[in-house]
């Protein structure tokens, strides 16, 4: 997308000039906090339940309320950035997220914590698509590739490091804050980012941004709620009838949304998502690859954490240190992914998928052999390979999906991309939960059987990912994107 924001019209829409050296870390600070809070809360839940007396339903809402608000607001927020300015929406989202984090950290009871988590999710939804759009329209050429590499590294470090950071904070018990520090840590980071954003991040908006499509926003939000809510709540509640009814209702809702978007564009209006986006093979196929990839990311973290903590009795901190091995593999390959992509094109992504499958096969063979005993170090080679596969795919895949998107469509495209990431996470966790708990009988030993079954599913996803990548535009097309 080197030419995305080089047109005269787009340059005239940019209010703040080029990015300074602080722009990238300031933009990515928001992403780090948003992803970290998706994972860190799992470490804090037992202490929250004990201190606030939270019931099972409230505990589920502390987790699901954030994820639901986050996933279902992304598309609308992406379009809002196109219309009103991406930096402005990033600041708004960051402000909401920071204030909500403060309220989470001082919450006197479970209902207040649940409400604050929902507001956190709204803030996350508002800021997240702006990050990808700002990276796409602000940076060009090698600088753009480096920016997306940094974005991928932030996603991975926040995902892999969630348990490690949360466990360290709770164990350190700074000022007697305990679990509250998992939320309060966002406040100083958010305040600093808020103070710097207007100074170092250039403003941009879509040329002829138009108006917000309110009927479309309402329809797609309801459709996404109908998809995501049963996925995040279904397994815990035993898949009652309402979950299947919601999933069935999602089909006509999203169908009506697509029909309305087509009609609105035909009348010369400003649809929430211009369906012309889906005529670009890199975007459409890339979204399928994103769905498959992210269906494996969060679900892998879930079953591995359950095996390490429930099966092997590791603390959250020690479990997080085991995850850090994956981070080492990710770091190594993410640094070379851009160069490999320049030489191999889409096949560099396919190699990442193969590395994921090989790493998961190695983990399957190792766990099948050692069960819940033996040295935890035996997992290291497989975890390194799995992390290496993540590093080869994560940032380059996001960049590929957004390559060649016109400036007026950039925010909507980023909203669709980030929504697909969250739907993939929710779908993957729902599916692997069924597989994992179908093999676990409450004993520590059975967690190894659950992990083995989950790894077979994850290997299948990695193979599907490598095959889907073959449908992306070839190397020549990528060079001209």
Backbone torsions as a table, in degrees:
resi	resn	phi	psi	omega
1	UNK	NA	35.7	-176.2
2	UNK	-62.8	-25.4	-177.0
3	UNK	-99.8	11.2	-171.5
4	UNK	-60.9	-44.0	-173.1
5	UNK	-119.1	32.0	-179.5
6	UNK	-101.9	-2.4	176.7
7	UNK	-70.1	156.6	-177.4
8	UNK	-62.3	-41.7	-178.8
9	UNK	-61.7	-45.8	-179.1
10	UNK	-64.7	-38.4	179.5
11	UNK	-64.5	-36.7	179.3
12	UNK	-68.4	-28.0	179.7
13	UNK	-76.5	-18.9	-177.7
14	UNK	-79.3	123.2	-172.2
15	UNK	-94.5	-22.4	-168.4
16	UNK	-112.2	6.8	-179.1
17	UNK	79.6	-168.0	-176.7
18	UNK	-76.7	165.2	-177.6
19	UNK	-78.5	143.3	173.4
20	UNK	-88.9	178.9	-177.4
21	UNK	-65.5	-23.2	-179.8
22	UNK	-86.2	-10.6	-173.6
23	UNK	-60.5	-46.1	-175.1
24	UNK	-63.7	-50.5	178.3
25	UNK	-62.1	-33.4	178.4
26	UNK	-67.2	-43.6	179.0
27	UNK	-64.2	-43.1	-175.5
28	UNK	-77.2	-14.5	176.4
29	UNK	-59.7	-41.6	178.4
30	UNK	-62.8	-44.5	178.6
31	UNK	-59.8	-43.5	-178.5
32	UNK	-59.8	-46.8	-178.4
33	UNK	-64.7	-41.7	-177.7
34	UNK	-62.6	-47.5	-178.5
35	UNK	-71.4	-39.7	178.7
36	UNK	-57.4	-43.4	-177.6
37	UNK	-70.8	-18.3	175.0
38	UNK	-68.7	-33.2	-175.0
39	UNK	-104.5	-34.3	-171.9
40	UNK	-67.3	-27.0	-176.2
41	UNK	-63.6	-28.6	-180.0
42	UNK	-62.0	-32.9	179.0
43	UNK	-72.3	-35.1	-174.7
44	UNK	-81.0	-20.0	-171.3
45	UNK	-55.1	-48.8	-178.1
46	UNK	-57.1	-43.3	179.7
47	UNK	-68.9	-36.9	176.9
48	UNK	-61.4	-45.3	-178.1
49	UNK	-61.8	-39.8	-178.6
50	UNK	-70.8	-45.1	-175.0
51	UNK	-75.9	-41.9	-175.1
52	UNK	-95.5	-5.4	-179.3
53	UNK	65.5	35.0	-177.3
54	UNK	-70.7	134.7	175.9
55	UNK	-78.2	174.4	-177.8
56	UNK	-60.4	-44.4	-179.7
57	UNK	-64.1	-39.1	179.2
58	UNK	-67.4	-38.7	177.1
59	UNK	-61.3	-43.5	178.8
60	UNK	-62.1	-39.2	-179.9
61	UNK	-69.9	-30.9	176.7
62	UNK	-60.6	-37.5	178.5
63	UNK	-84.1	-51.7	-172.1
64	UNK	-73.4	-32.3	-179.5
65	UNK	-60.4	-41.0	177.6
66	UNK	-65.1	-51.2	-177.0
67	UNK	-63.1	-37.8	-178.8
68	UNK	-67.8	-49.7	179.2
69	UNK	-61.7	-37.7	-179.8
70	UNK	-63.9	-54.7	-173.6
71	UNK	-66.1	-35.9	-170.8
72	UNK	-87.0	-8.2	-179.9
73	UNK	-104.8	-1.0	-170.2
74	UNK	-69.2	-43.5	-176.4
75	UNK	-65.4	-46.4	178.8
76	UNK	-62.4	-42.2	-179.7
77	UNK	-64.8	-37.0	177.2
78	UNK	-60.8	-42.3	178.8
79	UNK	-69.3	-36.6	176.4
80	UNK	-59.3	-37.9	177.2
81	UNK	-63.7	-38.9	176.5
82	UNK	-59.8	-41.2	-172.7
83	UNK	-80.7	-46.6	-170.9
84	UNK	-104.9	-6.7	179.7
85	UNK	113.4	127.9	-174.9
86	UNK	-70.1	-40.3	178.9
87	UNK	-64.5	-40.8	180.0
88	UNK	-60.4	-44.5	179.2
89	UNK	-69.9	-34.2	176.9
90	UNK	-61.9	-43.8	178.6
91	UNK	-62.8	-43.4	179.1
92	UNK	-61.0	-47.2	179.5
93	UNK	-63.2	-41.7	179.7
94	UNK	-64.7	-38.7	178.1
95	UNK	-64.1	-47.2	178.0
96	UNK	-58.9	-44.7	-176.7
97	UNK	-65.7	-42.0	-177.7
98	UNK	-67.9	-45.3	178.9
99	UNK	-63.8	-42.7	179.0
100	UNK	-64.1	-35.3	177.3
101	UNK	-63.5	-39.9	176.9
102	UNK	-61.6	-45.1	180.0
103	UNK	-64.2	-40.2	175.7
104	UNK	-57.3	-43.6	-175.3
105	UNK	-69.9	-22.6	-179.3
106	UNK	-114.5	10.8	-175.5
107	UNK	-55.7	127.3	-179.1
108	UNK	-82.8	-16.6	-178.3
109	UNK	-154.4	171.7	-175.3
110	UNK	-65.6	-42.3	179.6
111	UNK	-58.8	-40.0	177.9
112	UNK	-64.1	-40.7	179.3
113	UNK	-64.0	-41.6	178.3
114	UNK	-60.4	-48.4	-179.9
115	UNK	-61.1	-43.4	179.9
116	UNK	-64.7	-35.3	177.4
117	UNK	-65.8	-37.2	177.0
118	UNK	-64.3	-43.5	178.1
119	UNK	-64.3	-38.8	173.5
120	UNK	-55.5	-44.7	179.8
121	UNK	-62.7	-38.8	176.7
122	UNK	-63.4	-46.0	177.4
123	UNK	-59.7	-41.3	178.4
124	UNK	-62.1	-41.1	179.7
125	UNK	-65.7	-36.8	-178.5
126	UNK	-69.9	-40.6	-174.2
127	UNK	-85.7	-31.9	-169.9
128	UNK	-60.1	-50.5	-179.7
129	UNK	-65.9	-25.0	178.4
130	UNK	-65.4	-33.8	-179.0
131	UNK	-61.4	-51.8	-178.9
132	UNK	-63.0	-40.3	-179.3
133	UNK	-66.2	-44.2	179.3
134	UNK	-61.2	-42.5	177.8
135	UNK	-61.0	-41.6	-176.6
136	UNK	-70.0	-38.4	-174.7
137	UNK	-95.4	-13.1	-176.3
138	UNK	-96.3	-34.2	-177.1
139	UNK	-107.1	151.2	-179.8
140	UNK	-140.1	155.8	174.7
141	UNK	61.4	-140.9	-179.4
142	UNK	-59.1	-33.7	179.1
143	UNK	-63.7	-36.4	178.2
144	UNK	-67.2	-43.1	177.9
145	UNK	-61.4	-40.8	178.4
146	UNK	-66.1	-37.3	179.9
147	UNK	-64.4	-43.0	179.3
148	UNK	-70.9	-31.0	174.0
149	UNK	-63.9	-44.0	177.3
150	UNK	-62.6	-39.0	177.4
151	UNK	-60.2	-46.5	178.8
152	UNK	-62.7	-38.2	179.2
153	UNK	-66.7	-36.5	177.4
154	UNK	-67.0	-43.1	177.4
155	UNK	-57.8	-47.2	-176.5
156	UNK	-68.4	-44.0	-177.4
157	UNK	-65.3	-37.2	177.9
158	UNK	-70.9	-37.7	179.8
159	UNK	-70.3	-52.3	-177.7
160	UNK	-69.4	-36.1	-175.3
161	UNK	-86.4	-3.1	-176.9
162	UNK	-55.6	-50.5	-179.7
163	UNK	-67.8	-39.6	-178.5
164	UNK	-63.4	-48.0	-179.3
165	UNK	-65.6	-45.3	179.3
166	UNK	-61.9	-45.1	179.0
167	UNK	-62.3	-40.9	179.6
168	UNK	-65.9	-40.4	-179.8
169	UNK	-65.3	-44.1	-178.6
170	UNK	-67.9	-40.7	-179.9
171	UNK	-67.7	-38.1	179.1
172	UNK	-67.9	-32.9	177.3
173	UNK	50.5	51.5	-177.5
174	UNK	-60.7	126.1	178.7
175	UNK	56.6	23.9	179.6
176	UNK	70.1	19.9	-175.4
177	UNK	-79.1	-26.0	178.9
178	UNK	57.1	-129.4	-177.5
179	UNK	-63.4	-24.1	-177.2
180	UNK	-63.2	-28.1	179.9
181	UNK	-65.4	-22.8	178.0
182	UNK	-63.3	-28.6	177.3
183	UNK	-96.4	-39.7	-176.0
184	UNK	-67.4	-22.2	178.8
185	UNK	-61.9	-23.7	178.7
186	UNK	-70.3	-26.2	-169.8
187	UNK	-64.8	-53.3	179.1
188	UNK	-63.4	-36.5	177.9
189	UNK	-63.6	-45.5	-179.5
190	UNK	-64.7	-40.1	-180.0
191	UNK	-63.4	-45.7	179.9
192	UNK	-62.4	-44.4	179.7
193	UNK	-63.2	-38.8	178.2
194	UNK	-63.4	-41.3	-179.3
195	UNK	-66.6	-30.1	-174.2
196	UNK	-94.5	-24.1	-170.6
197	UNK	-56.9	-49.6	-176.6
198	UNK	-66.3	-19.9	-178.4
199	UNK	-88.9	-33.5	-170.2
200	UNK	-115.7	-14.8	-178.1
201	UNK	-103.2	122.0	179.4
202	UNK	-70.4	145.3	176.8
203	UNK	-82.1	148.3	173.9
204	UNK	-151.6	153.0	173.6
205	UNK	-149.7	166.0	-178.0
206	UNK	-72.7	137.3	171.6
207	UNK	-59.2	134.2	-176.1
208	UNK	49.8	56.1	-173.4
209	UNK	-61.2	-26.6	177.8
210	UNK	72.7	-161.2	-178.5
211	UNK	-104.7	162.8	175.7
212	UNK	-76.7	131.8	178.1
213	UNK	-81.1	91.2	-174.3
214	UNK	-67.3	-46.6	177.1
215	UNK	-58.8	-40.1	178.1
216	UNK	-64.5	-41.1	179.9
217	UNK	-62.5	-42.5	-180.0
218	UNK	-66.4	-42.4	-177.5
219	UNK	-66.4	-46.1	-177.9
220	UNK	-69.4	-32.3	177.5
221	UNK	-65.8	-44.7	177.0
222	UNK	-62.6	-40.3	178.9
223	UNK	-63.3	-41.0	179.7
224	UNK	-70.7	-37.3	175.1
225	UNK	-59.8	-41.7	-179.7
226	UNK	-64.9	-25.3	176.9
227	UNK	-86.3	-50.9	-169.0
228	UNK	-76.8	-40.9	-176.5
229	UNK	-56.4	-50.8	178.6
230	UNK	-65.8	-28.3	179.0
231	UNK	-69.3	-38.2	-177.4
232	UNK	-85.1	-20.9	-176.7
233	UNK	-109.9	-19.4	-169.5
234	UNK	-58.4	-52.3	-174.8
235	UNK	-63.8	-43.6	-178.8
236	UNK	-61.3	-31.7	-176.3
237	UNK	-99.4	6.3	177.3
238	UNK	78.6	24.2	178.5
239	UNK	50.8	62.8	176.9
240	UNK	-68.1	173.8	-174.1
241	UNK	-59.6	-34.6	-176.4
242	UNK	-64.6	-28.3	179.4
243	UNK	-66.6	-41.4	178.6
244	UNK	-70.7	-34.8	177.2
245	UNK	-63.9	-41.1	178.3
246	UNK	-62.0	-46.4	-179.5
247	UNK	-62.1	-38.8	177.3
248	UNK	-66.5	-39.9	-180.0
249	UNK	-66.8	-27.9	-178.9
250	UNK	-61.2	-32.1	-176.5
251	UNK	-63.6	-54.9	178.1
252	UNK	-66.6	-32.1	178.8
253	UNK	-64.1	-48.8	-179.4
254	UNK	-71.4	-30.9	174.2
255	UNK	-64.9	-43.5	177.2
256	UNK	-63.1	-37.6	177.7
257	UNK	-61.7	-47.1	-179.8
258	UNK	-62.4	-42.3	179.0
259	UNK	-62.1	-44.0	-178.6
260	UNK	-66.1	-38.7	178.7
261	UNK	-62.7	-40.8	178.6
262	UNK	-64.2	-45.4	-179.6
263	UNK	-65.0	-40.7	-178.8
264	UNK	-64.4	-41.9	178.3
265	UNK	-65.9	-38.9	179.6
266	UNK	-63.2	-29.1	178.7
267	UNK	-86.4	2.5	-179.7
268	UNK	84.7	15.3	179.1
269	UNK	-83.7	-171.3	-179.2
270	UNK	-115.9	90.2	-178.6
271	UNK	-68.2	156.5	176.6
272	UNK	-61.7	-43.3	175.2
273	UNK	-128.0	118.1	174.9
274	UNK	-76.6	116.9	-174.7
275	UNK	-66.3	-7.4	174.2
276	UNK	-61.9	-23.3	176.0
277	UNK	-53.2	-38.5	-172.3
278	UNK	-81.2	0.1	172.1
279	UNK	-80.9	-12.9	179.5
280	UNK	-89.3	119.0	-174.6
281	UNK	-61.1	-39.1	-179.1
282	UNK	-61.5	-36.1	-179.1
283	UNK	-74.0	-49.7	-175.5
284	UNK	-67.2	-51.0	179.1
285	UNK	-65.8	-37.9	179.0
286	UNK	-60.4	-37.7	178.0
287	UNK	-64.5	-38.1	176.7
288	UNK	-63.0	-44.1	178.5
289	UNK	-63.2	-38.7	177.8
290	UNK	-62.5	-45.0	178.9
291	UNK	-58.0	-46.6	-179.1
292	UNK	-66.1	-44.4	-177.2
293	UNK	-62.8	-49.3	-176.4
294	UNK	-75.4	-19.1	171.8
295	UNK	-65.3	-19.4	178.7
296	UNK	-98.3	-21.2	-173.0
297	UNK	-72.0	-63.8	-177.0
298	UNK	-64.0	-35.5	-178.7
299	UNK	-67.2	-35.7	176.5
300	UNK	-65.4	-46.0	178.2
301	UNK	-58.7	-38.8	-177.8
302	UNK	-63.9	-55.1	-173.3
303	UNK	-71.0	-31.7	177.2
304	UNK	-67.9	-40.9	178.4
305	UNK	-63.9	-40.1	178.2
306	UNK	-63.9	-42.0	178.1
307	UNK	-63.1	-45.6	-176.7
308	UNK	-67.7	-40.7	-173.9
309	UNK	-89.8	-45.0	-178.7
310	UNK	-85.1	-33.4	-178.2
311	UNK	-84.9	-44.3	-175.8
312	UNK	-104.4	-4.1	174.2
313	UNK	73.3	23.0	178.3
314	UNK	-75.7	150.1	172.2
315	UNK	-73.1	166.4	177.2
316	UNK	-58.7	-37.3	-179.6
317	UNK	-67.3	-46.7	179.6
318	UNK	-66.6	-37.0	175.4
319	UNK	-62.4	-41.6	178.0
320	UNK	-62.6	-36.0	177.2
321	UNK	-65.0	-34.9	176.1
322	UNK	-65.7	-41.4	176.8
323	UNK	-62.4	-29.0	-178.8
324	UNK	-60.7	-24.3	175.8
325	UNK	-60.9	-41.0	176.5
326	UNK	-61.1	-39.7	179.5
327	UNK	-59.4	-35.7	178.4
328	UNK	-65.2	-43.7	177.7
329	UNK	-64.0	-40.4	178.4
330	UNK	-61.3	-45.8	-176.5
331	UNK	-59.6	-42.6	-176.9
332	UNK	-64.1	-49.7	-175.2
333	UNK	-77.9	-29.1	-179.7
334	UNK	-65.0	-29.2	178.7
335	UNK	-70.8	-27.7	-178.0
336	UNK	-103.5	-5.5	-175.4
337	UNK	-61.0	-38.2	-178.8
338	UNK	-64.5	-43.8	179.8
339	UNK	-66.4	-41.0	177.6
340	UNK	-65.2	-37.9	177.9
341	UNK	-62.8	-37.2	178.6
342	UNK	-65.6	-32.1	-178.1
343	UNK	-87.7	-40.0	-170.4
344	UNK	-107.7	-9.7	-178.8
345	UNK	63.6	-137.4	-175.4
346	UNK	-62.6	-24.1	-177.8
347	UNK	-66.5	-20.6	174.3
348	UNK	-64.2	-38.7	175.8
349	UNK	-66.7	-39.9	179.2
350	UNK	-63.2	-38.5	176.9
351	UNK	-60.8	-39.1	176.2
352	UNK	-59.9	-43.1	177.4
353	UNK	-61.6	-40.6	178.2
354	UNK	-64.8	-42.7	177.7
355	UNK	-60.0	-40.6	176.2
356	UNK	-59.1	-47.1	-178.7
357	UNK	-63.4	-42.2	-179.5
358	UNK	-66.1	-42.8	178.3
359	UNK	-61.4	-41.3	180.0
360	UNK	-70.9	-34.2	174.3
361	UNK	-63.6	-43.7	177.9
362	UNK	-61.0	-39.5	178.6
363	UNK	-67.5	-39.7	177.8
364	UNK	-60.1	-47.5	-179.4
365	UNK	-64.4	-38.9	-178.6
366	UNK	-67.8	-48.3	-178.6
367	UNK	-66.6	-36.5	176.4
368	UNK	-60.4	-31.4	-178.3
369	UNK	-82.6	-43.9	-172.6
370	UNK	-97.6	-14.9	-178.2
371	UNK	59.5	-128.3	178.3
372	UNK	-105.0	15.1	176.2
373	UNK	-114.8	-166.5	179.2
374	UNK	74.6	176.9	-177.1
375	UNK	-76.1	135.4	176.8
376	UNK	-66.2	-22.7	178.5
377	UNK	-63.3	-19.4	179.1
378	UNK	-64.5	-20.5	179.6
379	UNK	-79.5	-13.6	-169.8
380	UNK	-57.5	-51.2	-178.1
381	UNK	-57.3	-43.6	-178.9
382	UNK	-66.8	-40.0	179.3
383	UNK	-66.7	-36.8	175.9
384	UNK	-61.4	-43.6	179.5
385	UNK	-65.5	-40.7	179.4
386	UNK	-63.8	-43.9	176.5
387	UNK	-62.6	-37.5	177.6
388	UNK	-63.0	-39.1	177.1
389	UNK	-63.9	-41.6	176.6
390	UNK	-59.0	-42.8	-178.9
391	UNK	-64.8	-31.6	179.7
392	UNK	-74.8	-23.3	-171.9
393	UNK	-105.6	-43.9	-162.1
394	UNK	-57.0	-63.0	-177.0
395	UNK	-69.7	-45.9	-179.5
396	UNK	-61.3	-34.4	-179.5
397	UNK	-66.8	-44.4	177.5
398	UNK	-60.5	-42.6	179.2
399	UNK	-63.8	-38.2	-179.7
400	UNK	-64.6	-42.0	-179.2
401	UNK	-62.0	-36.9	-176.1
402	UNK	-92.5	-0.5	-178.3
403	UNK	-65.0	132.8	174.6
404	UNK	78.7	7.0	179.7
405	UNK	-75.6	131.3	-179.8
406	UNK	-65.8	150.7	-176.7
407	UNK	-54.6	-39.0	-177.0
408	UNK	-71.6	-12.2	-179.9
409	UNK	-110.0	-0.9	-170.5
410	UNK	-63.6	-43.8	-178.7
411	UNK	-65.7	-44.3	178.7
412	UNK	-62.2	-41.8	179.4
413	UNK	-62.8	-41.7	178.3
414	UNK	-65.0	-38.1	177.3
415	UNK	-63.6	-42.1	177.9
416	UNK	-65.2	-42.6	-179.7
417	UNK	-61.3	-50.3	-178.1
418	UNK	-67.3	-32.1	174.3
419	UNK	-63.6	-43.6	179.8
420	UNK	-62.8	-35.6	176.1
421	UNK	-61.0	-46.3	-177.2
422	UNK	-71.8	-37.2	175.5
423	UNK	-64.1	-40.1	176.7
424	UNK	-60.9	-45.1	177.1
425	UNK	-58.1	-49.4	-177.5
426	UNK	-64.2	-43.3	179.7
427	UNK	-64.1	-43.8	-178.9
428	UNK	-63.4	-43.7	179.8
429	UNK	-64.7	-39.7	179.2
430	UNK	-63.3	-45.4	-177.6
431	UNK	-68.6	-44.9	-177.4
432	UNK	-71.7	-26.3	174.9
433	UNK	-62.2	-42.1	177.5
434	UNK	-62.3	-44.6	-177.8
435	UNK	-67.5	-48.0	-175.3
436	UNK	-64.7	-53.1	-175.9
437	UNK	-71.9	-15.4	173.1
438	UNK	-69.5	-17.0	-179.6
439	UNK	-110.4	-10.0	-175.8
440	UNK	-98.4	129.8	-177.7
441	UNK	-111.8	15.2	178.9
442	UNK	98.2	-10.5	177.4
443	UNK	-92.5	153.3	179.0
444	UNK	-60.7	-40.7	-177.1
445	UNK	-59.9	-36.1	-176.0
446	UNK	-71.3	-15.8	177.8
447	UNK	-64.8	-29.9	176.4
448	UNK	-66.3	-39.8	177.0
449	UNK	-64.4	-40.4	178.3
450	UNK	-63.5	-42.3	178.6
451	UNK	-64.6	-42.7	179.0
452	UNK	-58.5	-45.0	179.4
453	UNK	-64.2	-40.8	178.0
454	UNK	-64.1	-36.0	-178.9
455	UNK	-67.6	-31.7	175.7
456	UNK	-63.3	-44.3	176.3
457	UNK	-61.4	-42.6	-178.1
458	UNK	-67.2	-38.0	176.5
459	UNK	-63.2	-40.3	177.6
460	UNK	-61.2	-41.7	177.2
461	UNK	-61.5	-42.0	-179.1
462	UNK	-63.5	-38.9	177.6
463	UNK	-66.7	-43.7	177.5
464	UNK	-60.8	-39.3	177.4
465	UNK	-59.4	-48.8	-179.4
466	UNK	-61.3	-36.3	178.8
467	UNK	-72.5	-41.4	179.8
468	UNK	-62.5	-34.3	-179.4
469	UNK	-63.6	-25.1	178.7
470	UNK	-65.9	-17.9	179.5
471	UNK	-87.7	-6.0	176.6
472	UNK	-69.7	159.3	175.8
473	UNK	-55.9	148.2	-177.5
474	UNK	-73.8	-177.9	-173.5
475	UNK	-59.6	-39.7	-178.5
476	UNK	-64.2	-41.3	178.6
477	UNK	-64.5	-38.5	-178.8
478	UNK	-65.2	-35.9	-179.5
479	UNK	-67.7	-27.5	-178.0
480	UNK	-95.3	-1.9	-177.6
481	UNK	-73.1	NA	NA
